């Protein structure tokens, strides 16, 4: 059994901007809330959920749930188009990345230090894979937000079992 820790966020301002810009195309009832499901141990594959799980694997060590726009068969999240649906999905991912970065120390307190770094490393691995292919991916947002915030957070487990900021340890 895996214990899941849920972290919630939202992108209400961006959602309203998108609704205004694409008047009549994005339903008012479509939620602008997102949830990260952080496992307390390594998982086989992280997925994007559009309330129900999709088959959209992320390479991340956690799941992301939002009211994403999906393909007609609900197997994939629309990300590679240049339309309002992809814009909405991108806004949800950015919000999820901010939730992960903002809650890193809270997450640290609920999972092992090894699992914390599995999660951080997975965001870097996804980002690096995208960079090697010389393309842009919305999943790179997780690393882009973390890399800015990591130096300011106590996420290094020391030998005396305390937490420290990266610049305070050798």
C-alpha positions as CSV (number, residue, x, y, z in Angstrom):
1,X,0.0,0.0,0.0
2,X,1.1,3.5,-0.8
3,X,0.2,6.5,1.3
4,X,-0.6,9.6,-0.8
5,X,-0.3,13.2,0.4
6,X,-2.5,15.7,-1.3
7,X,-1.5,19.3,-2.0
8,X,-4.0,21.6,-3.5
9,X,-3.7,24.8,-5.5
10,X,-5.5,26.9,-8.1
11,X,-5.0,29.2,-11.0
12,X,-8.1,31.4,-10.7
13,X,-6.7,34.6,-12.2
14,X,-5.2,32.8,-15.2
15,X,-8.4,30.8,-15.6
16,X,-10.5,34.0,-15.7
17,X,-8.1,35.5,-18.2
18,X,-8.4,32.5,-20.5
19,X,-12.2,32.5,-20.2
20,X,-12.3,36.2,-21.1
21,X,-9.9,35.7,-24.0
22,X,-11.7,32.6,-25.3
23,X,-15.2,33.7,-24.5
24,X,-17.7,30.9,-24.7
25,X,-15.2,28.1,-25.3
26,X,-14.2,27.4,-21.7
27,X,-17.1,26.4,-19.5
28,X,-17.6,28.5,-16.4
29,X,-18.1,25.4,-14.3
30,X,-14.6,24.0,-15.3
31,X,-12.6,24.1,-12.1
32,X,-9.4,26.0,-11.9
33,X,-8.2,23.9,-8.9
34,X,-5.3,21.4,-9.1
35,X,-4.2,18.6,-6.8
36,X,-0.8,17.0,-6.5
37,X,-0.8,13.4,-5.1
38,X,2.6,12.8,-3.6
39,X,3.4,9.2,-2.7
40,X,5.4,8.2,0.3
41,X,7.4,5.8,-1.8
42,X,8.7,5.5,-5.4
43,X,5.9,4.8,-7.9
44,X,6.2,3.1,-11.3
45,X,4.9,6.1,-13.3
46,X,3.4,9.5,-12.6
47,X,0.2,10.4,-14.5
48,X,-1.9,13.4,-15.3
49,X,-5.5,12.9,-14.1
50,X,-8.5,14.7,-15.6
51,X,-10.5,13.7,-12.5
52,X,-10.0,10.1,-13.7
53,X,-6.5,8.8,-14.7
54,X,-5.4,9.4,-18.2
55,X,-2.7,7.4,-20.0
56,X,-0.5,10.5,-20.1
57,X,2.7,9.5,-18.3
58,X,4.8,12.3,-17.0
59,X,8.1,10.8,-15.9
60,X,7.5,12.5,-12.5
61,X,7.3,10.7,-9.1
62,X,3.8,12.0,-8.4
63,X,0.4,12.5,-10.0
64,X,-1.2,15.8,-11.1
65,X,-5.0,16.2,-11.1
66,X,-6.9,19.0,-12.7
67,X,-9.9,19.5,-15.1
68,X,-7.6,19.2,-18.0
69,X,-8.9,19.2,-21.6
70,X,-8.3,15.7,-23.0
71,X,-8.4,14.0,-26.3
72,X,-11.7,12.6,-27.3
73,X,-10.8,9.1,-26.0
74,X,-9.7,10.7,-22.7
75,X,-6.4,8.9,-22.9
76,X,-4.2,11.9,-23.3
77,X,-4.1,15.5,-22.1
78,X,-4.0,18.1,-24.9
79,X,-0.6,19.9,-24.7
80,X,0.9,20.1,-28.2
81,X,-1.7,22.2,-29.9
82,X,-1.9,26.0,-30.0
83,X,-5.4,26.5,-28.9
84,X,-7.4,27.4,-25.8
85,X,-7.4,23.8,-24.5
86,X,-3.6,23.6,-24.5
87,X,-3.4,27.0,-22.9
88,X,-5.7,25.9,-20.1
89,X,-3.8,22.7,-19.6
90,X,-0.5,24.7,-19.5
91,X,-1.9,27.1,-16.9
92,X,-2.9,24.1,-14.8
93,X,0.6,22.6,-15.0
94,X,2.2,25.9,-14.1
95,X,-0.1,26.1,-11.0
96,X,0.8,22.5,-10.1
97,X,4.6,23.4,-10.4
98,X,4.1,26.3,-8.1
99,X,2.3,24.1,-5.6
100,X,5.1,21.6,-5.6
101,X,7.7,24.3,-5.2
102,X,5.8,26.2,-2.5
103,X,5.1,23.1,-0.5
104,X,8.5,21.4,-0.7
105,X,9.3,21.7,3.0
106,X,5.8,20.5,4.0
107,X,6.2,17.6,1.6
108,X,9.6,16.9,3.2
109,X,8.0,16.5,6.6
110,X,5.6,13.7,5.3
111,X,7.9,11.5,3.3
112,X,11.4,10.2,3.6
113,X,14.4,12.3,2.5
114,X,15.2,9.8,-0.2
115,X,11.7,10.0,-1.6
116,X,11.8,13.8,-1.5
117,X,14.9,13.7,-3.6
118,X,13.4,11.1,-5.9
119,X,10.6,13.6,-6.6
120,X,13.1,16.5,-7.1
121,X,15.3,14.4,-9.3
122,X,12.3,13.3,-11.4
123,X,11.5,16.9,-12.2
124,X,15.1,17.4,-13.3
125,X,15.1,14.3,-15.4
126,X,12.0,15.3,-17.3
127,X,13.4,18.7,-17.9
128,X,16.8,17.3,-19.1
129,X,15.0,14.9,-21.5
130,X,13.0,17.7,-23.0
131,X,16.2,19.9,-23.4
132,X,18.1,17.0,-25.1
133,X,15.3,16.8,-27.6
134,X,15.5,20.5,-28.1
135,X,11.8,21.1,-27.6
136,X,9.6,22.7,-25.0
137,X,7.3,20.7,-22.7
138,X,4.9,22.0,-20.1
139,X,6.3,19.3,-17.7
140,X,9.6,21.2,-17.7
141,X,7.7,23.8,-15.6
142,X,8.2,21.7,-12.5
143,X,12.0,21.9,-12.6
144,X,12.0,25.5,-13.7
145,X,10.1,26.5,-10.6
146,X,12.0,24.2,-8.3
147,X,15.4,25.3,-9.4
148,X,14.6,28.9,-8.4
149,X,13.2,27.9,-5.0
150,X,15.5,25.1,-3.9
151,X,18.4,27.3,-2.6
152,X,16.0,29.0,-0.2
153,X,14.5,25.8,1.3
154,X,15.7,23.4,3.9
155,X,15.6,20.2,1.9
156,X,19.0,18.7,2.6
157,X,19.0,16.0,5.3
158,X,22.2,16.3,7.3
159,X,24.1,13.5,9.1
160,X,22.7,14.7,12.4
161,X,19.2,14.2,11.0
162,X,18.2,17.9,10.7
163,X,17.2,19.8,7.6
164,X,19.4,22.5,6.1
165,X,19.5,24.8,3.1
166,X,21.8,23.7,0.3
167,X,24.3,26.4,0.8
168,X,24.7,25.5,4.5
169,X,26.0,22.0,3.9
170,X,29.1,20.4,2.4
